[in-house]
């Protein structure tokens, strides 16, 4: 069983037990977060529930494992012949989560 869920503006395909890194969430380590914007739930190849635009009553629960920062990227700007050079670095914040439960909506229609 898997679901397509909207997490912080990104659509992710998740199954129970998956661990993934998502943009920074405002939650403490060890707490459970619930995502209610479920776009699709597939129990099997024949049993697929497609949302219009979301699946009513469906949600995904995840446990926050850790917060961190990604690898540093360098942004280099230069204008030739003008003695203009700038180097900027950036590290994106992220949250590691583990999917614990996928709840399906009981009132949704199967496609």
C-alpha positions as CSV (number, residue, x, y, z in Angstrom):
1,X,0.0,0.0,0.0
2,X,1.2,3.5,-0.9
3,X,0.0,7.0,-1.0
4,X,0.8,10.3,-2.8
5,X,0.8,13.0,-0.1
6,X,1.6,16.8,-0.3
7,X,4.3,17.6,2.3
8,X,5.4,21.2,2.5
9,X,4.5,21.9,-1.1
10,X,6.1,18.7,-2.6
11,X,4.3,15.6,-3.7
12,X,5.9,12.5,-2.2
13,X,5.1,8.8,-2.8
14,X,5.2,7.1,0.6
15,X,4.7,3.7,2.1
16,X,4.6,2.6,5.7
17,X,8.2,2.4,7.1
18,X,9.7,4.8,4.5
19,X,12.2,7.4,5.8
20,X,12.6,10.5,3.8
21,X,14.0,14.1,4.1
22,X,11.5,16.9,3.6
23,X,11.8,20.7,3.9
24,X,12.0,21.9,7.5
25,X,8.9,21.2,9.5
26,X,8.0,23.0,12.7
27,X,7.9,20.0,15.0
28,X,10.0,18.6,17.8
29,X,12.2,15.5,17.4
30,X,10.2,12.4,18.5
31,X,6.8,13.9,17.9
32,X,4.2,12.7,15.4
33,X,3.0,14.9,12.6
34,X,-0.1,14.3,10.5
35,X,-0.4,15.2,6.8
36,X,-4.1,15.5,5.7
37,X,-3.5,16.4,2.0
38,X,-3.5,13.0,0.5
39,X,-3.9,13.0,-3.3
40,X,-4.0,9.2,-4.0
41,X,-4.2,6.0,-2.0
42,X,-3.4,2.6,-3.6
43,X,-4.1,-0.5,-1.5
44,X,-3.4,-2.8,-4.4
45,X,-3.3,-2.7,-8.2
46,X,-7.1,-3.0,-8.4
47,X,-8.0,-0.9,-5.3
48,X,-6.9,2.7,-6.1
49,X,-8.6,5.8,-4.6
50,X,-8.0,9.0,-6.5
51,X,-8.8,12.3,-4.8
52,X,-10.7,15.2,-6.3
53,X,-8.4,17.0,-5.5
54,X,-7.8,15.2,-2.1
55,X,-9.0,11.9,-0.7
56,X,-11.7,12.6,1.9
57,X,-10.8,11.3,5.4
58,X,-7.4,10.0,4.4
59,X,-4.2,11.1,6.3
60,X,-0.6,10.1,6.7
61,X,1.1,10.0,10.1
62,X,4.9,10.3,10.4
63,X,7.4,10.5,13.2
64,X,10.0,13.2,13.2
65,X,13.5,11.6,13.5
66,X,15.9,14.6,13.2
67,X,16.5,18.0,11.8
68,X,19.5,19.0,9.8
69,X,21.2,20.9,7.1
70,X,22.0,19.7,3.6
71,X,25.3,19.9,1.8
72,X,26.7,23.4,1.1
73,X,26.3,24.7,-2.4
74,X,28.3,27.6,-3.8
75,X,26.8,30.4,-6.0
76,X,29.5,32.2,-7.9
77,X,28.8,35.5,-9.8
78,X,31.3,37.2,-12.0
79,X,31.3,40.0,-14.6
80,X,34.2,39.6,-17.0
81,X,36.6,42.6,-17.3
82,X,34.9,44.4,-14.4
83,X,36.8,43.0,-11.4
84,X,33.4,41.8,-10.0
85,X,33.3,38.4,-8.2
86,X,31.0,37.2,-5.5
87,X,30.8,33.8,-3.8
88,X,27.7,32.9,-1.7
89,X,27.1,29.6,0.1
90,X,23.8,28.0,1.1
91,X,22.7,25.0,3.2
92,X,19.1,24.0,3.0
93,X,17.4,23.0,6.2
94,X,15.5,19.7,6.2
95,X,13.6,17.3,8.5
96,X,14.0,13.5,8.5
97,X,10.7,11.7,9.0
98,X,9.6,8.1,9.1
99,X,6.1,7.2,7.8
100,X,4.3,5.2,10.5
101,X,0.7,4.9,9.3
102,X,-1.5,5.5,6.3
103,X,-5.2,6.0,7.1
104,X,-7.6,5.6,4.2
105,X,-10.8,7.5,3.8
106,X,-13.9,5.3,4.1
107,X,-16.2,7.7,2.2
108,X,-14.0,8.0,-0.9
109,X,-15.0,6.4,-4.2
110,X,-12.7,4.0,-5.9
111,X,-11.5,4.8,-9.4
